[in-house]
Amino acid sequence: MEYVVITFLCLGILLYFLLGGADFGAGIIELFTSTKNRSRTRKTMYQAIGPVWEANHMWLIIAIVILFVGFPHIYTTMSVYLHIPLLIMLIGIIARGTAFVFRHYDAIKDDMQWLYNRIFRYSSFITPLFLGIIAGSVISGHIDTEANDFLSAYIWSWLNWFSVSVGLFTVALCGFLAAIYLIGETEDVHDQRRFIQKAEYMNIAAVIFGAMVFIAAQLDKIPLMDWVFKNPVGLTAIILASLSLVLLWYLLIKGKTQILRVLAGFQVTMILVAISYAHFPNFIRLKNGDAISLFETIGPQKTIYSLGLALLLGSILILPFLGYLFYKFKKKEE
Amino acid sequence: MDDFLAARSQMALSLGFHIIFSCIGMVMPFFMAVSHYKWLKTNDEVYKNLTKAWSKGVAIFFATGAVSGTMLSFELGLLWPKFMEHAGPIFGMPFSLEGTAFFIEAIALGFFLYGWDKLNKWFHWFTGMVVGVSGLASGILVVAANSWMNSPAGFDFVNGQYLHVDPIQAMFNKAWFSQALHMCLAAFTATGFAVAGVHALMILRNQNKHFHLQAFKIAAVFACIGALLQPLSGDISAKDVAKRQPAKLAAMEALYKTEKPAPLLIGGIVNEKDQTVKGAIKIPGALSFLAHGDFKAEVKGLDQIPKDQQPPVAVTHYAFQIMVGIGTLLALISLVYFIHLIRKKALLEKRWLLKLFVLAIPLGYVALEAGWIVTEVGRQPWIIYGIMRTKDAVTPMPGIAYSFYIFSAIYFSLSVIVTFLLYRQIKMVPVLYNNPISETPNH
């Protein structure tokens, strides 16, 4: 049963990254769209993510519940030493979620829209930035459970070049996912061209920040190179990711939207696999060289058993319903 | 502000905020389903408009409730890591099921809000019902998790170790049923009165009378049934608390000395230093009866509880008085309303009755918050009753006061904006729903 639980944990994180990430990305795209095109982008975006957007953010809840029920030690270690970035991310989630709904459900469209839009755009940037920072910090080995002073316990754990680079990389990936996704959501050729352009920019940004992540890892002595290039799975994943990038650019020019989406999702999945596979099942790397492993800190047997059962039963209920939701609102209207 | 106090305040604030939004999110869908059903059955346009108008409210509240709930799932660890480290695997079962219920609710809400004219009309109605049922299930599950903190079960506590964990047993602890029942009824009552009151106000102002009258009727029936059943559920809770948490009951009633028979105190000013209550109305033997079903039974006072295990008395007592007082008032209003319904009196002519409902707009929620203060403050100094103290669970990170200030500001602004949005939605009712032809398709 522990494999079921761990699979769901990985799936939750991955799907949140892809679906929630595309969601964040839509706000990032809006942030980097010139003022005159913003209302068009907003409209396309609303049609695209409106019906499914609440569901996209449920994956985070699933992942966090699995963590605190099944892996309480990991959950609490993160809560204590990454308190500040978690808090900022939460503020971002609150601000973004409410602004998105408020701007749509305000019965009178007036100057308040300006405020909602501002909040939505900036929190769309900040939330994935800190999500990435948290993810980076977990594997960076900067978390110091033996620290005695405030700065090394609660600040340097996440405020370092590696974590921040991963944060920026995440933002670029989210923007990239969203741009690819949005291309297929509009019929207008001008809009499509704009989104293609955005996808290209975001892709370039992702490559630059990705390089930054590797450089920061070298400086911080994080064995990222080894994880990616010396591990067969990591290496395969990164080769597949690179190949899909080439294919993606080709298809981008051809304008095949459905395959593009799958490919973009695949590419991001491969990047995640490349970074995380080599040190699995270790989840958190600590400053003193130790690691907190998923298997070693797993909860009591009965808990894992019922958690796994709940997840399996839950997915029988959820997945068809969710699939139908995507099908119903995402199929092209004739 | 010291860190422990700040952490407790932040938790109280977050819960207090979330509770209101989640209650509305879990109850309003049922009002919508009734109205939606009437539209499908009668083809009366007013019910369709009403369903749509309400659904916008639900969307606003659901989104706010969803993010404040996400916040809470992290906050448990951010503020109480030592609690979560041990409690997570034991009381986490309802949370993992709640994740499923909440997920289904979000999907169903997507169908419901965007499904007008796109789905089969009865499937569309069904998705609305699913929102309500899964919301209610979420509520019950979360309360079951809370009740475990009051009534720990499903593990053996041996030398500071939590052994033989059984999450199912933990979920069905002794307090879950009485707490969940009390909470569900409270949610229906508070939301029902708030919604009915707002529509009553619009009727009194002579705006879209027909629209608001239909809305009022639906909400009022739910509210009044809830309010009339609540005293029964309260009685179950009182007897349960008397058995399991005598310290809490003693604090609720400010019973400093063990008495046989024990009187029921109504009101009164508590002096925690002198351990006295001034100016309360005493009903002899009534507490004995309420707690144990026997006018002569002994009720444990705070003198039998070690000093370092006593909850704050004044806060618990006042909160309890407020909850019971308001509950009684709402039950009386409900009784009057049902008498009018049975005699088939025209509601629109009874302006005083509508005014009573307007008065009750905030009351249900005040009682609901007071009830949670009784539960939570009355459990102190424990976070897991009898097992772990709240102060031992708090995060080692200093400076929690700042995060408390930030979140106070956030929750305050959110409350202001949500109120403002609702005000605007209601203000736009004449424009949006007066003339069905001019109505914009879809949302």
Interface residues (C-beta under 8 A of the other chain):
Chain A: G50 P51 V52 E54 A55 H57 M58 L60 I61 I62 I64 V65 I66 F68 V69 G70 P72 H73 Y75 T76 M78 S79 V80 H83 L86 L87 L90 I91 I93 I94 A95 G97 T98 F100 V101 F102 H104 Y105 D106 A107 I108 F150 A153 Y154 G299 P300 K302 T303 S306 L307 A310 L311 L313 G314 L317 I318 F321 L322 L325 K328 F329
Chain B: K56 A59 I60 F62 A63 T64 A66 V67 S68 G69 T70 M71 S73 F74 E75 L76 G77 L78 P81 K82 M84 E85 H86 G88 P89 I90 G92 M93 F95 S96 L97 E98 G99 T100 F102 F103 I104 A106 I107 A108 L109 G110 F111 L113 Y114 G115 K118 L119 V165 D166 P167 I168 T395 P396 M397 P398 S403 I406 I410 L414 I417 L421 R424 Q425 K427 M428 L432 H443
